[in-house]
Amino acid sequence: MELTIITGMSGAGKSKAMGTFEDAGWFCVDNLPPGLLPALADLVLLEGSSVDRAAVVCDVRGGVWFKELEPVLGRVEGATGVRPRVVFLEASDDALLNRFRETRRPHPLGGSVAEGIARERSELGDVRERADVVIDTTGLSIWDLRRRVTEALMAPEGRRRMHVQFASFGYKHGVPRDADLLFDVRFLQNPHYVPALKPLTGLDAPVAQFVAAAPGMDDFRERLESLLDFLLPAYAQEGKASVVIGIGCTGGRHRSVAISEMLARRYARDHEVSTSHRHIERPSADPTT
């Protein structure tokens, strides 16, 4: 198994770094006293355990127990054969001071924030020297930090693919609030006006074939896929874990459903893909559906 210990200066972004591991499917624990690391390693190494990658935040919030980190790391490796990898996050004093001012939280070591930073930096000197990876988060945005953690600490085969959901909906029922991108396909011919297709949905082959053959569909599909071919890798590179793409027609039963399914098949090769047909069960008695 892989065991990564995230530590470092308070305010340097340890929780954000742990979130990157969590989004990638790692088992994560925040603020674990170092003395419990051997028990955690034993637990995940039990026969039948599905955990093979774990990330743990250990820092000065653990108080007197944090001082056990160095000897405990050696005990974990000796007892389990697993060498914990230590990641140390730091930032400049000015950057840390600004972050504490923004959050208005006290320093975990007490006293003024400036005094706490100075004391913590002194106490963590040996841990920093022991670290396998040191990341300076000064000037990094949340997304820069996620990207740095991913590139430095996760092998390509261990990175979770971005999840892309294609969500069909009907404009007359309301636009999905969680959509990152919205595309309106009401310009295409409506299967509702074909008596044999009206009671069906975009999940049925006759409707899907009708939509695929509609005038303008080929041009629309070419342009839409070209845009998504550019955007989705860019989102993944930025560290985005999931994207919701809304495809809307009038009632959400025919055109939007068929196109969502078409796009899902197209992008399942490179991403974790799902579909959600939010209004497919709504009645289509309204002639504008």
C-alpha positions, 0 to 999 in steps of 0.5 A: 500500500501507499501511505502518505503523511501530510504535514507542515505549517498551519495555513499552508494548505494541508486540508486542500492537499488532502482533498486532492487525495480524497478526490482521487479515491484515497482513504484520508484521515485529518488530524490523526495523532502520530501514535495511531499511525501503526494501528491505521497501517495494521487496519488497512493491511488486514486481509480483505481490506480494499484500501491500498492508498491512504493519506493522513494529515499529522500536524501541531494540532496533535499537541504533545502527540505530534512530537512522536511523529519521527519515531512512529514513522520508523516503527510503521516501516519496521512493522509493516514494510510500508515506508510512509512518504512525508509531504511537507507544506510550507509558505512564507511568513507574510503569506501565512499571516495573510491567510490567518487574517482572512480566516480570522482563526487563532494559531493552534500553538496560541499567542499571537499569529506571528509568534505561533508561526515562528514557534511552529517553524522552529518545532518543525525543522526536523520534520521538514528535513525528513520530508520526501517532498516539500511544497511551498504554497506561497502564491499558489491558488487552490487549483495550482496546489491541487495540480502540484500535489497531483503531479508530484505525488500521484502516478498517472495510473493512480489518478482518478479520471475526471467525472463528466455527467451529461444531464438532459433537461427540459427548459420548460421545467427549469434549468439545472442549477448545478450545471457547469456548461449548458447547451440548448438543442431546441433548434433541432427538429422535434420528435414530438411532432411525429406521432410514432415518436411522441410517446417514446424518449431519447433512450429509444432507438427510433428517436435517437436515429431521428435526432441524429439525422436531423438537419444541422445535427452533423454541424452541431455535433462537430462544433460541440465535440471540438469545444468539449475536446478542448475544454475537458482536458483543460478542466482535468489539468486544472484539477477539476474532479467533476463537470456537469454538462446540461443539454436542454430541449423543450420538455427534456424527453427526446432531443436532449436525452438522445444527445446526452447519450450520444455524448456519453458514449463519445467521452467514456473512453477518456473520462468517467461518464454518467448520464442523468435525464432529469425530466424524462418522466414528465408528461408530454401532453403539452404540444410544445414539448 
